[in-house]
Amino acid sequence: MDSDTENHPSIDGNQTMKPPPSSPRVVIVGAGFGGMQTAQSLTKSGADVLLIDRNNYNTFVPLLYQVAAAQIEPESIAYPLRTVLRRATKTQFMMADVKQVDFDHQLIETDSAVIPYDYLVLATGSQTQFLGVPGATDYAFPLRTLDQAIALRNHILQRFEQAVREPDFGRRQQLLTFVIVGGGPTGVEMAGTLVELRHSLRRDYPDLDWQAMQDD
Ligand SMILES: Cc1cc2nc3c(=O)[nH]c(=O)nc-3n(C[C@H](O)[C@H](O)[C@H](O)COP(=O)(O)OP(=O)(O)OC[C@H]3O[C@@H](n4cnc5c(N)ncnc54)[C@H](O)[C@@H]3O)c2cc1C
């Protein structure tokens, strides 16, 4: 075998196969449902894929309400991205917060690096909308990310701890009153889970006056 053929394996014995052109680089920002599905679809495309997310896990958002109501542990709805992508050899992951995109020069500016791309997929999701409900922006707990679900869970459990020490009935009732803004699927699921939480916490707080927490 001569050295040229060794470097460029022959197709039919006469023609020498040229080295493949360098693969296009696809950068996907956001490893949520959309970003992950895109990365998965590109696995066999031959493209070099770089998936960027500010978290190194993918969140199964539909079950956030169960984390918020202390029904399941946060880890059970957070999938480590590097583990998920282990077998996708041409897909890399980078944990970074994307700050800006320079479309003219095809560059992504993150909090830690500037990354060039050939093709860009922006899959950064959505933001919580309070739709003008008075006070909601300032006082409500949004339920959109895992961190927010954990913050809400901690807040709810803290209220139980405070209520069990609170001698005043009126104040106790206030501490155990939860208002849900939004009656869509998540709001309804959250309401149902709070009722279930009340049942499951009865044994942990036997001294609590459960009349103070009623369904309205
Ligand atoms: C509480 C709740 C319950 C839901 N339940 C259902 C359901 O039961 N069924 C259903 O079909 N849909 C449900 N949805 C809607 C569904 O979750 C969304 O439609 C879906 O997640 C949208 O996918 P996405 O990829 O566009 O965004 P997301 O899944 O939100 O992913 C966006 C990703 O981008 C990352 N990101 C954002 N900005 C940056 C940045 N600047 N730099 C780096 N990374 C960034 C985020 O960390 C995140 O990982 C629910 C939504 C919520 C909030």
The ligand as a Gaussian input file, in Angstrom:
#p B3LYP/6-31G(d) Opt

LIG

0 1
 C      -44.771000      24.153000      35.013000
 C      -44.864000      23.742000      33.570000
 C      -45.517000      22.569000      33.216000
 C      -45.613000      22.184000      31.887000
 N      -46.261000      21.015000      31.586000
 C      -46.320000      20.601000      30.295000
 C      -46.958000      19.358000      29.948000
 O      -47.482000      18.663000      30.805000
 N      -46.963000      18.997000      28.645000
 C      -46.387000      19.761000      27.669000
 O      -46.393000      19.362000      26.501000
 N      -45.772000      20.935000      27.972000
 C      -45.728000      21.361000      29.250000
 N      -45.132000      22.566000      29.549000
 C      -44.573000      23.353000      28.470000
 C      -43.202000      22.810000      28.079000
 O      -42.406000      22.640000      29.233000
 C      -42.556000      23.799000      27.147000
 O      -43.370000      23.932000      26.010000
 C      -41.178000      23.286000      26.721000
 O      -40.342000      23.116000      27.854000
 C      -40.564000      24.282000      25.771000
 O      -39.350000      23.736000      25.343000
 P      -38.137000      24.668000      24.970000
 O      -37.023000      23.755000      24.544000
 O      -38.590000      25.717000      24.022000
 O      -37.750000      25.430000      26.311000
 P      -37.283000      24.852000      27.712000
 O      -37.662000      23.430000      27.874000
 O      -37.722000      25.841000      28.714000
 O      -35.698000      24.908000      27.623000
 C      -34.993000      26.113000      27.532000
 C      -33.556000      25.827000      27.958000
 O      -32.767000      26.950000      27.614000
 C      -31.862000      27.224000      28.670000
 N      -31.528000      28.629000      28.585000
 C      -32.396000      29.691000      28.557000
 N      -31.728000      30.837000      28.413000
 C      -30.402000      30.508000      28.341000
 C      -29.205000      31.269000      28.184000
 N      -29.229000      32.607000      28.060000
 N      -28.009000      30.624000      28.172000
 C      -27.971000      29.271000      28.306000
 N      -29.067000      28.493000      28.436000
 C      -30.266000      29.107000      28.447000
 C      -32.624000      26.853000      29.933000
 O      -31.739000      26.569000      30.992000
 C      -33.401000      25.616000      29.462000
 O      -32.688000      24.434000      29.708000
 C      -45.027000      22.990000      30.878000
 C      -44.365000      24.167000      31.230000
 C      -44.279000      24.538000      32.560000
 C      -43.553000      25.809000      32.940000

